[in-house]
Every structure is written in structure tokens, then in C-alpha cells.
Amino acid sequence: MYHDGILETMDDRKKLALLDLLKEFAEETDVQCIYSVIHAELPVDTEGHRLELPAHQIIRELSDEGDDGRLFRMPAF
């Protein structure tokens, strides 16, 4: 299952609840949940710390820093 921009414009409490729900769903059904998020959209806890996803849950980090940051690591055309 793939979702693009899944956390955009949501309240942080709802973001955390959704991420927990997706994790629970994936564990119970053995379905892989893939979603894209912008770092700034990750929820912040009550102490002001932004959620950091565990390294084993991150498949690809995209950036504008050259071909390595592109989805398929190929030059723009």
C-alpha cells in the first residue's frame, strides 16, 4: 500500500495516531505500507522533539543534492 504525502496538513496527534495505526496494520496483515513524507511534516512531541523514524524503516531518502538524491538515481531529463 502506497501513500504520497500522508502526513500533510494534519494535527500532530492525528499524525502519531495514523503512524501507529499503519504500523499495527502492517504487523497484523503482513502488508507493506509505503508512504512519503517531508521531514518538516513529521509530528513533534509535547517536548518539541520531531519524530525520527528508525533507520530500518527508511527505504530511500530523497533530496535535491545530485543524482543520488533522486528516486531512481539517474540524471534529470
C-alpha positions in Angstrom: 0.0 0.0 0.0 1.5 3.4 -1.0 0.5 6.9 0.2 2.1 10.1 -1.0 2.3 13.0 1.4 0.3 11.1 4.0 1.0 13.5 6.9 0.4 16.8 5.2 -1.8 19.3 7.0 -2.7 17.1 9.9 -2.6 17.8 13.6 0.4 16.2 15.3 -1.8 14.0 17.5 -3.5 12.6 14.4 -0.2 12.1 12.6 1.0 10.0 15.5 -2.2 8.0 15.7 -2.1 7.3 11.9 1.5 6.2 12.1 0.6 3.8 14.9 -2.4 2.5 13.0 -0.3 1.9 9.9 2.4 0.1 11.9 -0.3 -2.1 13.6 -2.0 -2.8 10.3 1.3 -3.9 8.7 2.2 -6.2 11.6 -1.3 -7.8 11.7 -1.8 -8.3 7.9 1.8 -8.6 6.7 1.1 -5.9 4.2 4.0 -3.5 3.5 2.9 0.2 4.0 5.0 2.6 1.9 4.5 6.4 2.4 6.4 9.5 1.5 6.8 12.3 4.0 8.6 15.6 4.1 10.8 15.9 7.2 9.1 19.1 8.3 5.7 17.3 8.3 6.8 14.6 10.8 5.0 15.2 14.1 6.5 17.0 17.1 6.0 15.6 20.6 5.0 17.5 23.6 8.6 18.4 24.4 9.2 19.9 20.9 11.2 16.9 19.5 10.5 15.9 15.9 9.7 12.2 15.4 12.7 10.4 14.0 11.8 7.2 12.1 14.1 4.2 12.8 16.7 3.6 10.1 15.3 0.2 9.3 12.0 1.8 8.3 13.6 4.2 5.8 14.0 2.8 2.4 15.1 5.9 0.5 15.8 9.5 1.4 15.3 11.9 -1.5 16.9 15.3 -1.9 17.9 17.9 -4.4 21.6 17.1 -3.9 22.5 15.5 -7.2 21.6 12.2 -8.8 22.0 10.2 -5.6 19.0 12.1 -4.1 16.7 11.3 -7.0 14.3 8.4 -6.8 16.0 6.2 -9.4 19.4 7.8 -9.1 19.5 8.9 -12.7 20.1 12.3 -14.2 17.2 14.6 -14.9 16.0 14.6 -18.5 
